[in-house]
Amino acid sequence: MAVLSRKVGGTVLGFGATLASVHTSLTRGPVVSQPPKNRQLTPAEKKHMGDAAALIRKHLWCGTTPRSPFPTDPRPWSMSRDLSIWRRLVLTGRDPEELNGAIEHARDIIHQPDEPLRMTVFYNATGHATPCYEQARAAWINSRDAVPYGGKTKVSPTIRDVMRRMAQ
């Protein structure tokens, strides 16, 4: 067990912070590899799951069902397999809205424009979200928080004044 004592993500960690606690603070929620036994999806999460199916078909699959990742698996890949991964990520503490936003931006991170992708890009065998999920979620948050202004990001007046002075 490693112990950290430095600034991570804007938070100063003391000598008692472990890597697990750092991961928890950086992923916005507890890191749980197994979903709670009796936990079911809420009605709001079920609505997000319906949205996720359309987003998976549009942004990950690009209209074509992906191949199974296991060559010896006789079953074809299906939407139910991708949605079961989505459900497991939500039940282990991921925010459904952020997960759907990450699905929208997965291709920006992976750079595979033609090949259909599976939800396995966001999930690993231990039940934790992958770095690809974290990067795609960050891209979604940045795109959501950007303020369009004439096709460009809005600049504060003080920065705008400095840039005008520099241009003169």
N, C-alpha and C positions, 0 to 999 in steps of 0.2 A: 504494500500500500504506500503510494507516494504522497508526500505532504508538500503543499505549496505555500509560498509566502511572497506573493507578488501581486501586481495589479492585472486582473484578467477581466476583460469585457466591462471596464469602467468600475469594477468593484475591487477593493483591496481585500485580499484573502489573508487570513491569519494563519498561524501554524497549525490550527486544527482542521483546516480545509483539506479534504481528500479529493482525488480525481473524480469520484462519483458525485460529490457535491458540486464541483465545478461544472460537470456535464449537466447536472440538474439545473443549475442556474442559467446555463447557456441555452438550453433547449426549452425553456419556459414550462417547466412542469416536471413531475417526478419521472424518473426513468424506470420503467417497469417492464420486465421482459415477458411476463405472463399477465394477461388481463385478469381482473378480479373475477372470481367464480360466478357470482350472480349478477354481474353488471350487464345490462342491456342497453342498446342505443336509445337515446331519448327521441321524441318526435322531431325535434330540431335537427338532431344528428342524422335521422333517417331522411329528412329533406335534403341535407347536404350530400347524403349518399346517392340520392337520385341525381343530383347535379353532377356528382363525381362520375357516374356512369357515362353521361354525355361528354364530360371533359376527357375521360379516358379514351373514349372512341375517337374524339376529335383530335386531341393533342398528343396522346401516346401512340395509339394504334394508327392514326392517319387514315382511317377507313378500312384498314386491312387487319385481320386477326393475326396476332403474332404467333410464331412457332413456339412449341413447348421448349423450355430451357433444357429438358432432359431428353436426349435422343431416343432412349429406350421406353419412354412413357407413351403408352398407346393413346391416351386421352388427348384430344386437342386442347390448346389453351382457350379459355373462355372468359367472358365477362364476370362470371361468378367467382373465378379464381382471383381476378384482379380486385373485385369488391371485397373478397374475404381478407385480402392483404390490407385494403383501405380500412376495413372494420377493425382489424387487429391493431393497426396503428392508432386509430381513434380510441379504442378501449385501453391502450397502454399509455394514454396521456397526450396525444397530439390533438391540436385544435382542428376541427373539420374544415373550417374556412381557410386556415393556413395550408392545410393539406391539399385542398382543391386549388388554391393559388399556386402551390408548388407544382401541381400537375400541369397547369397552364404554362409554366416557365421551364419545364424539364428539358425541352429541346434546346433552349438557350444554353444550358449547362452541359449537356451531353454531346452536342454537335453531331448528331446522326440524323440528317434531314429526311432520309428515305426509308430507313428500316423501322418497322413497327416496334415499339417498346412495351414492356410489361411493368406492372407496379413493383416488380422485384428490384427495380433500380432504386426504390426508396426504402427497402426493407432487407435486413440481413437475418441470418439464422438465429441470432441471439434475441431477436425481437426489438432491437433498437433501430431507429431511423439511421439511414446511411448519410455520409457527408453530402451525397448528391441531393438528398432531401433538404438538408440544411442550406445548401447553396441555392437551390431552387426557391425555397421559402424566402430567403433573403432577397433574391431577385424580385419576387412577387411583392414583398414589402416595399422595396425601393420604387417599383413601378406604381404601386398604390399611393405612396406618399409623395410622388413627384407632382408638382403643381404646374400644369401646362400654361404657358403664357405666350401666345403668338407662335406656337410651335417650339418654344424653348422653355427651359425651366425658369421660373420666376426668380429674379435676383433681388436681394434686399436693397433699399435705396442707398445705404452707405456704401456698399460694394459697387453699385452702379455709378455713384459719384466718383469713387476712386478710379474706376475704369475709364470714365469720361475724361478725367484729368490726365490720365496716362496716355490717352489717345491724342491729346492736344499737343 
